[in-house]
Amino acid sequence: MTPPATTSRRTFLRAVLAGSGGATLLAVAGCAAAPDTAQGPTRSQEPTPMTPAPSAATGTLLVYFSRPGENSWYGERRVLEVGNTEVLATMIADRVKLDTYRIEAADPYPADYEETVARNVREQDQDARPAIATPLPDVTGYGTVILASPIWNVRPPMIMSTFVESVPLQGKRVLPVTTHAMSGLGRSVDVYTELAAGVTIGKGLAVRGEEVAEAGPDLEVWLREVALLT
Ligand SMILES: Cc1cc2nc3c(=O)[nH]c(=O)nc-3n(C[C@H](O)[C@H](O)[C@H](O)COP(=O)(O)O)c2cc1C
C-alpha cells in the first residue's frame, strides 16, 4: 500500500474546504434548524445543574454513522463496500461488551463522493439536522456513549448533531471516535461539547480511514485508556 503523497492530502482538504466556503466550520453553534426537543426546558421550568451528577448507569452504547460508496483513499478515490467507520465500529464491538446503534439517514447519502461533499456543504451551511430513519435508542442504561463517525469537512457529519440533540445524554461520558483522511478528530470535541449539555467528553480516538483494518493494537490501547478493556 503506497503511503499518500502529502500534497495529495493537502489538495484533498483544500478541495473540501474550498467547497464549503470556509465559514461553515463556524456554523455549528446556531440551533435554528434543531428539533424543538433539543432546546430543552427553560431555566425557570427545570433548573439544570452546572455539573450534573454522573450517570450511575454502567452500560456502554456504541453509536456510529458510516457511509459506504466512493471515498477518498490516499488522495485517490476508492469504492468501499463497507464504510471505514463501520469497520472500526465492528472492531470495537468485537472487543467490548456493548450495544451498538447504527445511524441511518432518512434520505440516504449518495454513493458518489462529490455529490456527498456537495450535500454536506449545504447541510453545514444551513446548520441542518438531517433526519434519522431508524428509531432512536433508549439510552437510560448507558453511562458511556461512544459516538463514531467519519470526519466531513473537519467535523462530524451533521446527522451526528441530529442524534446528539435527540437523545438525553446529560450525565453520561461521551467518547468521540472518528475515521478520517487527515483531520483526526477535527472539531468533534467542540461540536459535541456545544450540543450535548452536561456530558463529560472523554478521550477520543481518531483512525485514518485507509488504516482501520490495521488499527487493532492502537484501538486496544485506547480501549484500555478509557477503561473499556482490562
Ligand atoms: C463529504 C466528505 C467530506 C470529508 N471531509 C474530510 C475532512 O474534512 N477531513 C478528513 O480528514 N477527511 C475527510 N473525509 C474523508 C472521510 O472522513 C474518511 O474517508 C472516513 O474514513 C470515511 O468514513 P466512512 O467510510 O465510515 O464514511 C471526507 C469524506 C467525505 C465523503
The ligand as a Gaussian input file, in Angstrom:
#p B3LYP/6-31G(d) Opt

LIG

0 1
 C      -18.199000      14.534000       2.319000
 C      -16.857000      14.114000       2.838000
 C      -16.057000      15.051000       3.477000
 C      -14.845000      14.659000       4.028000
 N      -14.097000      15.589000       4.677000
 C      -12.949000      15.199000       5.299000
 C      -12.184000      16.141000       6.062000
 O      -12.502000      17.308000       6.196000
 N      -11.058000      15.682000       6.653000
 C      -10.646000      14.394000       6.559000
 O       -9.641000      14.050000       7.134000
 N      -11.366000      13.500000       5.846000
 C      -12.494000      13.855000       5.221000
 N      -13.221000      12.940000       4.513000
 C      -12.767000      11.536000       4.457000
 C      -13.513000      10.650000       5.455000
 O      -13.535000      11.228000       6.722000
 C      -12.842000       9.281000       5.579000
 O      -12.680000       8.691000       4.327000
 C      -13.641000       8.388000       6.507000
 O      -12.856000       7.293000       6.880000
 C      -14.909000       7.880000       5.857000
 O      -15.610000       7.073000       6.767000
 P      -16.857000       6.197000       6.322000
 O      -16.351000       5.272000       5.242000
 O      -17.248000       5.467000       7.572000
 O      -17.929000       7.122000       5.855000
 C      -14.412000      13.312000       3.914000
 C      -15.203000      12.395000       3.224000
 C      -16.412000      12.783000       2.689000
 C      -17.274000      11.773000       1.984000

